[in-house]
Amino acid sequence: MSQEAPTTSARRTELLEAAYRYALTHGLSDLSLRPLAEAIGSSPRVLLFLFGSKDGLLRALLARARAEEVALVDRARRSGRPAGLVPAVEEVWAWLAAKEHRPLLRLWAEAYARSLVQPEGTWAGFARATVEDWLGVLADCQPPAERDGEDGAARRTLALAVLRGALLDLLATDDEKRVTAAVECQLALLRAGTGGG
């Protein structure tokens, strides 16, 4: 099977967006072409033609989910918030905790977990790319002296671990108040460790 993406067309883009909205509600693990095609006004044959295979469709959906994540990363990079790891984590957590983002984040968690247990094939590299995306945005927010210092990578890795763990806990329990309090506790420790940043 070829790993090359089929040629992009308006119909492919339209169906990818419809399939992405479907995946946000139904997930990816048990994705079946027939119910998906019916729900989005297509047919399995058309989906196979446009995406090459079910795996090709899944890869396109993962790329679409990652594009949404990268758009968030870009917004965080361009925000008018003050530079620093703590403000960056505050901003990211506010976005992650927003109820309207839960479908995307459930899809992200599903893809992240599948990438860990099935590191080859369709899911390959998704978890690693996600970690690298987020470490990159957190590094961009650190002042150069901290970012380039010996413990800068450890501090942003800790911040990312807290965000990821808090997100998984929030998705599992929906207890936003408790989880946000834990994130704020970690932010106080980060702030104390850098004299405020």
Secondary structure as UniProt FT lines:
FT   HELIX           10..26
FT   TURN            29..30
FT   HELIX           33..40
FT   HELIX           44..51
FT   HELIX           54..78
FT   HELIX           85..97
FT   HELIX           99..101
FT   HELIX           102..117
FT   HELIX           121..123
FT   TURN            124..125
FT   HELIX           126..141
FT   HELIX           144..147
FT   TURN            150..151
FT   HELIX           152..173
FT   HELIX           176..194
//
